[in-house]
Amino acid sequence: MRKHLSTILKLLITVAGLTFVLTQIDLQTLTDLFLQTSPGWILITFLLVNLGLVVRAYRWLVLLRGLDVDVKLSRLTALYYVGTFFNSFLPTSFGGDVMRVVEVARDVPGGIAAGTVILDRLTGLLMLFIMALLALPFRPANFPDSLLWLVIGLSVAGLVTGAFLLEGSLIVRFGKWLPVPLSPTGSSPVSRILRAVNAVGWPAVVRALLISLVFNLILVAWWWTSARALGYHLPLTFLLLVIPVLSITLLVPAIGGFGPREAVATVLFNGSLAATGTSLPSGTGFALSTLVFLLERLPGILGGFVYLGMSLRGESVQKDTTEADDGP
């Protein structure tokens, strides 16, 4: 029953996001935007998305090597593709991250395995916040003050929170006052991150952050090439500033992650770009976010074939998910 409630909640959030978008855009304009897409830029974006998967797999490899876990990059890349398949096409609580935890839990305690996967994502988000702050002095002219302070607030809050999680001593010291999801003990996400950081060591964490820099540059690049596919040349500094905001919306549960980001993108691109003097038709933000969403999901189709091949070879990636948790 709990699994069904989770799926229903995701569906409702997706519908709510899309309903909001439909009140803000002109459907004919949106149709025209999609009809004029450039196949060449679409292909470049697709290649960048796939390159991003390989880079993230290598980041995960660096963290696992900190645990003395010897896994081939090709294996981790395959698991990332399969994870994309699970996240994109299956309305199940057994998502790509859970699958990755289960795989790593064959070699290390489940709590540390889960922490490593969370740490993999955390380093990417932290570097995105750093890049946004570094891009502030180069923001486009007339960049909206409201968005400026939103970017600063989110980035600073994210970096401070990340620093507390990575350093850990203050959380451990005052952990008894924290609610269960933030407790540094037991099997909470915070506890798993702390154990993973202690297990992999700071050199691996620093290397993961540097790899995240490369990945985030690729991420910005595929948003830029997606915009070019629609016929628009967006300032790179603008994308560096808004992508962290859009990335935060991906934490909101939705079917395949679709809906919340598209709603926020509609508001950000329509209002903010107009303030900078960039003239774009209504619906550009939604069209761009939707195009990015679709191109990010295409590797999931490849991941489905990878999963099928692994299953036929007897390399099952779905085991009892309780193995991913070593308990309190």
Solvent accessible surface area in square Angstrom, and as a share of the most:
residue,aa,sasa,rsa
1,M,166,0.74
2,R,209,0.76
3,K,140,0.60
4,H,123,0.55
5,L,95,0.47
6,S,44,0.28
7,T,43,0.25
8,I,88,0.45
9,L,92,0.46
10,K,56,0.24
11,L,94,0.47
12,L,109,0.54
13,I,40,0.20
14,T,12,0.07
15,V,78,0.45
16,A,62,0.48
17,G,9,0.08
18,L,48,0.24
19,T,73,0.43
20,F,79,0.33
21,V,1,0.00
22,L,101,0.50
23,T,98,0.57
24,Q,85,0.38
25,I,20,0.10
26,D,71,0.37
27,L,106,0.53
28,Q,115,0.51
29,T,35,0.21
30,L,19,0.09
31,T,64,0.37
32,D,68,0.35
33,L,4,0.02
34,F,62,0.26
35,L,140,0.70
36,Q,95,0.42
37,T,37,0.22
38,S,37,0.24
39,P,111,0.70
40,G,43,0.42
41,W,67,0.23
42,I,41,0.21
43,L,105,0.52
44,I,74,0.38
45,T,0,0.00
46,F,50,0.21
47,L,104,0.52
48,L,34,0.17
49,V,4,0.02
50,N,21,0.11
51,L,88,0.44
52,G,0,0.00
53,L,4,0.02
54,V,57,0.33
55,V,20,0.12
56,R,52,0.19
57,A,0,0.00
58,Y,92,0.35
59,R,7,0.02
60,W,0,0.00
61,L,4,0.02
62,V,7,0.04
63,L,0,0.00
64,L,1,0.00
65,R,140,0.51
66,G,24,0.23
67,L,28,0.14
68,D,135,0.70
69,V,10,0.06
70,D,143,0.74
71,V,31,0.18
72,K,156,0.66
73,L,64,0.32
74,S,80,0.51
75,R,57,0.21
76,L,2,0.01
77,T,21,0.12
78,A,24,0.19
79,L,4,0.02
80,Y,18,0.07
81,Y,29,0.11
82,V,0,0.00
83,G,5,0.05
84,T,21,0.12
85,F,40,0.17
86,F,6,0.02
87,N,61,0.32
88,S,21,0.13
89,F,94,0.39
90,L,67,0.34
91,P,96,0.61
92,T,52,0.30
93,S,66,0.42
94,F,14,0.06
95,G,15,0.15
96,G,1,0.01
97,D,42,0.22
98,V,49,0.28
99,M,0,0.00
100,R,6,0.02
101,V,13,0.08
102,V,0,0.00
103,E,14,0.06
104,V,7,0.04
105,A,22,0.17
106,R,115,0.42
107,D,94,0.49
108,V,19,0.11
109,P,76,0.48
110,G,6,0.06
111,G,0,0.00
112,I,32,0.16
113,A,0,0.00
114,A,5,0.04
115,G,0,0.00
116,T,0,0.00
117,V,3,0.02
118,I,52,0.26
119,L,0,0.00
120,D,0,0.00
121,R,124,0.45
122,L,24,0.12
123,T,0,0.00
124,G,8,0.08
125,L,43,0.21
126,L,9,0.05
127,M,19,0.09
128,L,4,0.02
129,F,4,0.02
130,I,59,0.30
131,M,12,0.05
132,A,0,0.00
133,L,49,0.24
134,L,122,0.61
135,A,5,0.04
136,L,22,0.11
137,P,100,0.63
138,F,141,0.59
139,R,98,0.36
140,P,23,0.14
141,A,77,0.60
142,N,113,0.58
143,F,10,0.04
144,P,24,0.15
145,D,100,0.52
146,S,90,0.58
147,L,6,0.03
148,L,18,0.09
149,W,166,0.58
150,L,77,0.38
151,V,1,0.00
152,I,40,0.20
153,G,38,0.37
154,L,49,0.25
155,S,0,0.00
156,V,69,0.40
157,A,56,0.44
158,G,17,0.16
159,L,42,0.21
160,V,75,0.43
161,T,77,0.45
162,G,1,0.01
163,A,58,0.45
164,F,85,0.36
165,L,23,0.12
166,L,14,0.07
167,E,104,0.47
168,G,5,0.05
169,S,54,0.35
170,L,71,0.35
171,I,20,0.10
172,V,95,0.55
173,R,162,0.59
174,F,107,0.45
175,G,5,0.05
176,K,164,0.70
177,W,192,0.67
178,L,64,0.32
179,P,79,0.50
180,V,122,0.70
181,P,83,0.52
182,L,88,0.44
183,S,18,0.12
184,P,19,0.12
185,T,96,0.56
186,G,28,0.27
187,S,37,0.24
188,S,11,0.07
189,P,69,0.44
190,V,8,0.05
191,S,4,0.03
192,R,43,0.16
193,I,8,0.04
194,L,15,0.07
195,R,70,0.25
196,A,0,0.00
197,V,5,0.03
198,N,126,0.64
199,A,37,0.28
200,V,9,0.05
201,G,23,0.22
202,W,120,0.42
203,P,88,0.55
204,A,1,0.01
205,V,0,0.00
206,V,74,0.42
207,R,116,0.42
208,A,0,0.00
209,L,34,0.17
210,L,104,0.52
211,I,22,0.11
212,S,0,0.00
213,L,64,0.32
214,V,76,0.44
215,F,17,0.07
216,N,3,0.01
217,L,96,0.48
218,I,17,0.09
219,L,19,0.09
220,V,8,0.04
221,A,32,0.24
222,W,6,0.02
223,W,3,0.01
224,W,47,0.16
225,T,7,0.04
226,S,0,0.00
227,A,3,0.02
228,R,71,0.26
229,A,1,0.01
230,L,1,0.01
231,G,56,0.54
232,Y,46,0.18
233,H,122,0.55
234,L,2,0.01
235,P,44,0.28
236,L,95,0.47
237,T,33,0.19
238,F,0,0.00
239,L,0,0.00
240,L,32,0.16
241,L,0,0.00
242,V,0,0.00
243,I,3,0.01
244,P,2,0.01
245,V,9,0.05
246,L,2,0.01
247,S,20,0.13
248,I,49,0.25
249,T,16,0.09
250,L,77,0.38
251,L,131,0.65
252,V,59,0.34
253,P,59,0.37
254,A,8,0.06
255,I,58,0.30
256,G,17,0.16
257,G,18,0.17
258,F,35,0.14
259,G,0,0.00
260,P,17,0.11
261,R,8,0.03
262,E,0,0.00
263,A,13,0.10
264,V,46,0.27
265,A,0,0.00
266,T,1,0.01
267,V,83,0.48
268,L,15,0.08
269,F,2,0.01
270,N,50,0.25
271,G,44,0.42
272,S,8,0.05
273,L,1,0.01
274,A,67,0.52
275,A,47,0.36
276,T,21,0.12
277,G,65,0.63
278,T,38,0.22
279,S,105,0.68
280,L,37,0.19
281,P,47,0.30
282,S,49,0.32
283,G,0,0.00
284,T,3,0.02
285,G,0,0.00
286,F,20,0.08
287,A,0,0.00
288,L,1,0.00
289,S,0,0.00
290,T,16,0.09
291,L,13,0.06
292,V,0,0.00
293,F,26,0.11
294,L,93,0.46
295,L,6,0.03
296,E,27,0.12
297,R,45,0.16
298,L,69,0.34
299,P,1,0.00
300,G,0,0.00
301,I,83,0.42
302,L,81,0.40
303,G,0,0.00
304,G,15,0.15
305,F,139,0.58
306,V,47,0.27
307,Y,57,0.21
308,L,95,0.47
309,G,19,0.18
310,M,2,0.01
311,S,50,0.33
312,L,142,0.71
313,R,158,0.58
314,G,63,0.61
315,E,64,0.29
316,S,57,0.37
317,V,1,0.00
318,Q,89,0.40
319,K,67,0.29
320,D,89,0.46
321,T,58,0.34
322,T,95,0.55
323,E,83,0.37
324,A,10,0.07
325,D,60,0.31
326,D,69,0.36
327,G,22,0.21
328,P,158,0.99
